[in-house]
Amino acid sequence: TGAAVMAVTLIVLNYAVAWLSSRLPRVRKLVEGEPVLLARDGHVYPQVLRRELVSEADFRKAMRQSGCARESDIRLAILETNGHITIETTDGHPG
């Protein structure tokens, strides 16, 4: 019985949060967060990487996956709300 009450409670809470998020931008921002700028024009922001708990290895992996060989080739690097790092290079190719 306790497990059923817990499951129903979680389902109701999930529905309520989804409903509120779809109607109120402030709630959506609170629940989903916002993209965070990690680098711009070849300059990586190490304090932002630390604050967002992005390791150097994860950032380098995102660079490789986007075909970016050097930090100086980065036009924009953004930590998306889903945790993916998007890197746009100076040649205009997003990764």
C-alpha positions as CSV (number, residue, x, y, z in Angstrom):
1,T,0.0,0.0,0.0
2,G,2.8,2.4,0.9
3,A,4.5,1.8,-2.4
4,A,1.3,2.5,-4.4
5,V,0.8,5.8,-2.5
6,M,4.4,6.8,-3.2
7,A,4.0,5.9,-6.9
8,V,0.8,7.9,-7.2
9,T,2.3,10.8,-5.4
10,L,5.3,10.9,-7.7
11,I,3.0,10.7,-10.8
12,V,0.9,13.6,-9.6
13,L,3.9,15.7,-8.7
14,N,5.4,15.0,-12.1
15,Y,2.2,16.0,-13.8
16,A,1.8,19.2,-11.7
17,V,5.4,20.3,-12.5
18,A,5.0,19.6,-16.2
19,W,1.7,21.5,-16.3
20,L,3.1,24.5,-14.4
21,S,6.3,24.5,-16.6
22,S,4.2,24.5,-19.8
23,R,2.3,27.6,-18.6
24,L,4.6,29.7,-16.5
25,P,8.1,30.7,-17.9
26,R,9.4,31.3,-14.4
27,V,8.6,27.8,-13.4
28,R,10.1,26.4,-16.6
29,K,13.3,28.3,-16.0
30,L,13.5,27.1,-12.4
31,V,12.9,23.4,-13.3
32,E,14.8,23.2,-16.6
33,G,17.5,25.8,-16.1
34,E,19.1,28.0,-18.8
35,P,22.0,27.3,-21.2
36,V,25.3,28.5,-19.8
37,L,28.1,30.2,-21.8
38,L,31.4,28.2,-21.2
39,A,33.6,29.9,-23.8
40,R,33.5,32.7,-26.4
41,D,35.9,33.8,-29.1
42,G,38.7,31.4,-28.1
43,H,38.5,32.2,-24.4
44,V,37.4,29.5,-22.1
45,Y,35.9,30.5,-18.7
46,P,37.4,28.1,-16.2
47,Q,35.4,29.5,-13.2
48,V,32.2,28.8,-15.1
49,L,33.4,25.2,-15.9
50,R,34.1,24.7,-12.2
51,R,30.8,26.2,-11.1
52,E,28.9,24.0,-13.6
53,L,30.9,20.9,-12.7
54,V,32.3,20.4,-16.2
55,S,35.6,18.7,-16.2
56,E,38.5,19.6,-18.5
57,A,38.2,16.1,-20.0
58,D,34.5,16.5,-20.7
59,F,35.1,19.9,-22.3
60,R,38.0,18.5,-24.5
61,K,35.8,15.6,-25.5
62,A,33.1,18.1,-26.7
63,M,35.8,20.0,-28.6
64,R,36.9,16.8,-30.4
65,Q,33.3,15.7,-31.2
66,S,32.7,19.1,-32.8
67,G,35.9,18.9,-34.8
68,C,37.5,21.8,-32.9
69,A,41.3,21.2,-32.5
70,R,42.2,24.4,-30.5
71,E,40.5,26.6,-28.0
72,S,41.3,29.5,-30.3
73,D,38.9,27.9,-32.8
74,I,35.9,28.2,-30.5
75,R,33.4,31.0,-31.3
76,L,30.9,29.8,-28.7
77,A,30.7,26.9,-26.2
78,I,27.4,26.4,-24.5
79,L,26.3,24.0,-21.8
80,E,22.8,23.1,-22.8
81,T,20.0,22.4,-20.3
82,N,20.2,18.7,-21.1
83,G,23.9,18.6,-20.1
84,H,25.2,18.5,-23.7
85,I,28.0,20.9,-24.6
86,T,27.5,22.6,-28.0
87,I,30.6,24.1,-29.6
88,E,30.4,26.5,-32.6
89,T,33.7,27.0,-34.2
90,T,35.0,30.1,-36.0
91,D,34.3,28.5,-39.3
92,G,30.6,28.4,-38.4
93,H,30.2,24.7,-37.8
94,P,28.2,23.8,-34.7
95,G,29.1,20.6,-32.9
